[in-house]
Amino acid sequence: MRLILAPLAALLLAPLLPGVPALATTDTGSGSVQVTALVRESSGHLTLRRSRAGDYASGSRLARSWRGQSSVVAVDVARRIHVTGTPDPLQGSQWALTTLRAQDVWAAGDASGQVVAVIDTGVDAAHPDLAGVVLAGTDIVSPGGDGRTDPNGHGTHVAGIVAAVQGNGVGGAGLAQGAKILPVRVMGADGNGWDYDAAQGLIWAADHGATVANLSFGGTDHSYVMDAAVSYALSKGVSVVVSSGNSGRDGDPLLWPAANPGVIAVGAVDINGVRPTWSSTGNHLAVTAPGVGIVSTLPGNRYGNWSGTSMAAPFVAASVALLRHARAGLTPADVRTRLMATADDLGPAGFDPQYGAGRVDVLAAEAADATGSVPQPATPPTATGSGTPAPVTVPAPAMAPKITARISASSRSIRLRTPVTVSSRVLADGRAAAGQAAGLQQRVGTSWVTLKYGTTARTGLVSWALRPDRTAEYRVFGTGWTSPTVRIAVVNGAADRRR
């Protein structure tokens, strides 16, 4: 099985530019291959175990033998990751900062104390617009390095979107002023790498102070090693932001790790708030952000104008850093829920697979109360002509109906990726509650992550179709109510061993 984890600006450009080489495929017939396992130590920390096999078939047999060991969290034959493409010429202004109301964001506060890990091609710490911003990270590709060089450019562009210094008279500015960048290099100068390096890089970042991780890459194959690394980072309190992909014109397949239920998957919009046709869609999409014609830093004191969901994701990573500074104590699941609840709705009303919950609005997220609702200003009484305040009649409060909900699944035990329907019947004072907004959540570790939204029908019913890849618990929620849970077991042996 082939996995392509590519920085997504490159994937967008590859079909549009002449002379861009096609992505290489994994050789599954012959030649030495590496098998990588994530092993949980008694302390709970994850480490990597590696071994080589003569060919893909031998590697698959070795992987199967390792899966039977209780300490093995995930194991896979290594998959290739790639970056290709060339950026457009430098074009102009940072329209995204205007759209996201950066001046108001900066007046409200900064992101000091937050560390954004850029899991990418490295970051050029010598760029004058990143002076004092880039911490010593790590280089998984060339052990011994600290990640503060970038022979490719993609990671530096991402880092500038997050935290380029504002007001220094140089170049542009990043959205999350005060945040630090933790560079984790997982791809080489030629843009190639491996999924196990990306997983190791994310684990390293989670263990070295990251509060937010930006992953601007993805592929159509589900990497269980990468999946386990994401779960580990979430368990350490790291918010993981992932670009959704640039495959909207190419059949719009489901891409990973954006489809992992614990991450914040990000699509792109242009200056008019319209989704470009190449931005990947799906019910896993959380929010969108500016991703067309984004000016940011490049190695060698340069700047470039790039497009892609790779550029949209760091705007959300920056928003997460600002939100976590303003609202200390939020969990990754809290952050995701709050960003979705306060997003600027685009496209069809409410949640939709093209825009998710809408364009990220960090100011609204910071202002929202604990439930994610944005407080509205009170309307003062209207004065009479004599200057005497008009009397205000306060109606007696109505008794809110008691909302209850039941939950069911079309099957409690299924094979890997078999379709299953989760349904809930919502009642108000014992009667069917029509028009109730509801969301479906999955338990990830100790947190609940929202997967999809819906509205109850006249009968009070709301349903969602799933294709689970692992055993998990689900529940349905709304404003002030939560259903019981339902557990759906994935009984396919390979799926259970790979979890």
N, C-alpha and C positions, 0 to 999 in steps of 0.2 A: 504494500500500500504506500502511496506516494504522498508526501506532505510538502507543500510549498508555503513557507512562512516568509513573505516578502514585505519590506517597507512599502506601504500602499501607494505612495506618490509614484513610485517606480512602476507598480503594476498598472496604474492609470496611463502612464506615459508610454509604456511598451507598445501597445497596439497603435499609438498615434504618431510615433516618430519613425522615420526611415532608418534602417540599419541597426535597429535594436535587436540583439540576439534573442532567440527563444529561450525559455527557461529549460534547464537541463532536467532530465528525468532520473529517478533513482534506478540503478541497475539491480534488478531483482533476480538475475540469472547467475552471475558468477562474480568473483572478486571478493576481497576481504570486506567484511561489514562489521560495524560495532553494535553491541547490544548494551543498553543502558537501563539500569534499574534505580528507582528512588527507594532508599531503605530508611525506615524510621528507627532511630536509635532509642535506647531506653529513656533518654532525656526528652524525647519528642522531636528532636532536630532531624531534618532530612539530609542524607548524604547520598552521593552517587556511587554506584558500583558499575564498573565497565569491564567488558571482555570482548574479544574479537572472535569472529567465526569465519570459516573459509568462504562461505557464500550465504545468500539470503535464506535459503532453506535451513541451513545449519543454525543460523542466527535465530530463526523463528522457533526451532526446537529448543534452543537454549533459553529463549525468553519464556516459553511455556513451562520449562522446568523451574525457573525462578519464581513464576507466579504462584506456585504452590507453597512458598515460604511465607510464614505469617508476618515477617517484618517487612516484606516487599509491598510498597504502596502502589507502585506502577512500574511497568517494564515495557520497553518497545525496542524494535530494531530501529537504529538511527535513521532520521529523515533529513533531507537537505533543505536548507533555507537560502533564499536568494534576494538580492536587490539588483535591479537594472534600471536604465533610463537616464535621461539628462534633463535638468530643469530648464524652464523657459527663461528668456532674458529678463533681467530686473525691470519691473514695470512701474511701480508707483507706490501708492499710499497704503497704510494699514487700515483699510476700511473696517476690518473686523473689530478693532478696538472701539471705533465709533458705535458700531452696532451693539456691542456688548457694554456700552456706557462706561468705558474704562476710567474716564476722569471721575465719575461718581463712585466707581468701585474703589479707586485709590483714596478718595476723600473719606470713604467709610472705614477704611482700614487696609492693612497689608496682610501678607502671608508669612510673616516672620515666625520662625520655629518649625516651619514645614519643610520637608525634604522630598523632592520629586525625583524618583529614580527614572532615568531615561534608558530603557533597555533597548539598545540600538547598535549603531556603528561606532560609538564613541562620541565625545563632545570636545570641540576645540576650545580648551580653557584659555588660550592666548588671545581669543577674539576680544577686542576692546569693549564690545557691548555685553560681554559676559564676565568682565573683570570682577573678581571677588565673589562670583556667584557659584562657580563650579567646585565642588568638593573633590577630594581624592576618592576615586571609585575603584573599579577593578576591570581587568581585561581578561575575559574568559578565553578569547582567541589566542592571545599571546601572554601566557601567565607571567606575572611579574610587573605588568603594566598597571597603571591606575585609571585607565579609561579616558584620560584627558587629552587625547589626540583623536582625530577623526579623519582617516584617509579617504572616506567616502563622502561625507557631507550631510547625510540624512539626519543623523543624531544631533548635529549642531543646529540644523534648521528647526527641529522639534524643540530643542532646549531654548532657543531664542523666543519661540512663541510663548513658552511658559514664563521665562524670567529674564529676558534681556533688560538691562538697566535703563530706567526711565530718567530723563532729565540730566543726562550726562553730556549732552551736546553731540552724541555719536549715534548715527543710525536710527533705529526704531526703539520699540519698547515691548516687553513681555507683559502679560496680563497679571501675573502673580508677583508683584513687587515684594521683595523681602524673602521670597522662597529661595532655597538652595537647590542646586541640581546635583544629583548623585549619578555620575556616568557609569554605565555598565555595558561594556563592549562585548557583543555576542556575535557580530558578523564582521568578516574580514574586509580588507581594502577592495577586493574584487566584488564585494557584495554577497559573498556566499558564506554559509554557516550551517549549523545543525540545530535541530529542535532541543537536543539535550543541553546544548550550550545556553540557549534561551531560558530553559527551565532552571539550570544552575544559576544563571544570572539573576533571575527573579528571586530565587531562594536567598542568594547572597544579599540582595538589596533588602529583603525583609529582615534579615539578621543584622543589618548594619545601619539601621536608623531611618529607613524610608517610611514615610507616612502615605505616600501616593506613588504608584508605579504607572508609567505610560508605556504601552505596548502598541506601537504603530506597525504591526505586521499581522498576517493571517493566512490561512490556507483552507482548502476544502476537506482535508483529511483530519480526523480527530486524533490528536496526539495525547495519549493518556499520561505520558510523562509531563507534558506541559500542563495538563489538566490538574495533576497532583500538585505541581508547583503553584498554580493559581490558588488552589484550596489552602495550601500552606500559608501563602502571603495573606489571604483573607483572615485566616485564624490568628495571625500576628497583628491584626488591626490595620493592614495596608489596604487602601482603596486601589483597585486595579482598573485602569481605564484602557479600553482597547478600541482601535479603529475598526469599523464594521466591514470595510472592504470596498473595492472599486469594481465589482463584478456585476453591477446592475445591467450592463449591456450584454453580458455574456451568460445569460441564463439565470443570473441572480442566485447562485447556490448559497447554501448555508456555510458560513466561514467560521473557523475557530482560530484563536480562543475567544472571539467576540461572542459566540453562542454559549459560552460557559455561563450558567445562571447567576454566578456571583459577581461578574464584572459589570462595568458600565460601558455598554457598547455604544459607539458614537458614529452617526452618519454625518454627511456634509450638506451644507446649504450655501447658496451664493449670496451676493449683496442684497438681492431682493427677497431673501428668505425662501427661495425655491430650490428644491432638491435637484442637483444635476443628475442626468440619467444614469451616470456611471456609479453613483453612490449606492452601495448594497442596502437591501431592505430586509425586513423580517420582524416577527413578533418579539424577538429578543432585543431589538433596538431600544435603547433607553431614551436618548436625546440626540439632537443634532447640534452642530456648531459650524461657524464659518470654515469653509474648506476649499474655496476657489480663489485663486490669485492672492495667495498669502505670502507677504514679504517677511523674511526672517534671515537670521544669520547663517553664514556659510564659512567654512575654514578659509584661512588666509585673509582675514579682515574683509571678507566679501559679504554680499547680501544676494538673495535670490527670491524669485517669485514662483512658488510651487502650488500645485493643486492636488487634492486627494483627501481621503478620510484620515490619512496619516497626519495631515495638518489640522483637521478638525479635533482629533483626540486630544492634543496638548492644550487646546483652549479649555476643554472640560477638565483635564488634569489640573490646570491652573485654577479653575473655578473650585475644584475640590479642595485644593490647598487653601484658598481664601476662606472657604466655608468652614473647614476644619479649624482654622485659626480663630474665626469668629464664634464658632459654636463648638468649643472643646467638649470632648466626651462622646461625640457621634461615632457610631460604628460604621464600617463600610456599607452595611445594609441600610442604616439610617441615612447616610449620605446619598445613596442611590435613590431611595424613596423620596427624599426631600428635593433633589434636583428634578425628578420627574414630576412631582406635585406642583412645582413652581415654574416649570418651563413655559416659554412663550408659545402657545399653541399655534401650529402651522398645519397647512393642509386641511383634510377633513376634521370636523370638530371632534375633540377628544383624542385619545390614543389611536395611532394608526401605524401600520408597518413601514410606511415611507418616511415618516418624521419621528417615530416614537412618540414621546410625550410632547415634543416640540423643541424649539431652540433653547439652549441653556440660558438661564438668567440668574447669575450668582447674587445680584442684589436682592432679588425676590427670595431666593433660598436663604439668605442671611436674615431677612426680615420675618420669615415665616415662623409660626409658633411650633410647638412640639409635634403637632399632627401634620405639619406641612402646609397648613392654610395660611394665606397671606392676609394679615389684618387690614381692614378697610378703615379709612378715616371717618370719624363720626361727623354727621351732618348737623350743624348748629340749627337751633330753632329760627324760624323766619320772624323778623321783627314787624310789628304793625306800624302804620303811618305815624302814630303818636310817639314812637320810640319805645313803647312798652313791649317787652317780649311777649310774643303770642303764647297762649297756654299750650302746653304739650301734653297730650293724652297718652299715657302709657298703658297699653292693653294688658290684660291679665295674661300671663304666660300660658301657652297651650301645653298640655301634657304630651310630650313626645312619645310616639308609639314605641313599644318594645320590639326591637328587631332581633330575630333569631334566624339561624341558617343551618341547613343540613348539607352534608357533602357525600358524594358517592362517586364511584369509578365504574366504568363499564367492565373492568376486570381488575382484580387485585394482584394477579400474577401473570406476567407476560414475558415473551422472548424479547431479546434486544431489538430496540427501535420498532417494535410492533405498535400500531396505532392504538391509542386508548383515549377515552373521553372522560374528563372529570367534570362533574355537574354539581350545582348547588341550587337548592330551593330556598329562597329568602322570604321570610314571613314578617309582617308588621302586625303586632297584636294578634297573631295566629292566622292572619289572612295573607294571601299572596301579595307580595310587594312588587309592583311593576315599576320600572324606570329607576331602580336602585343601581348606582355605580358600584361595581365590585371588581376585585383583583384576585388573581391566582398567585399564590406564593409557594415556593419550594424551600424546605429546610436545607441550608448549607452550613455545616458545622453547628454552631450555636445560634446562628442568625437565620432570619427568614428573608428570602430574596423574591421580589415581585417579578413574575414572568410575563403575565398578560393582564389586560384589562377588558372589561365588558360591562353590559347593562342588562338587568333582568328583564325578561319578557313579561307579557300580561299575566302569565301563570306564575311569575316569581322565579322562573328558571333562568340560569345562565350556565353555559357550557363552554369548554375549551378542548381542542384536540391536541394531544401530545404524542411524541414518540420517544419515551424515556430511554436513556442509555445506561441507567444505573438505578438501583433500588433507592427510593426516596420517599419522604413524607410531603404531603401537600395540604394546603388549607386555603379557604376563601375569606376575604376580609372586605370591609367597607367602613364608612365613617362611624366609629363607635361600636363596631361589632366584628367578631371573628368566628368562623365556623370551627367545629371539631376538625381533627386531621384525618387524612386517609393515607395509608401506606400502599404504594404500588411496588411490588417486588419484580425485579428483572431476573428471571431464572436461568437465562443463558449462562452457562458455566464460564465462558470466556469473559463475559461482561462482569460477572461477579468477581472474578479473580483480578481483573484489571482495575477495579475501582480505586 
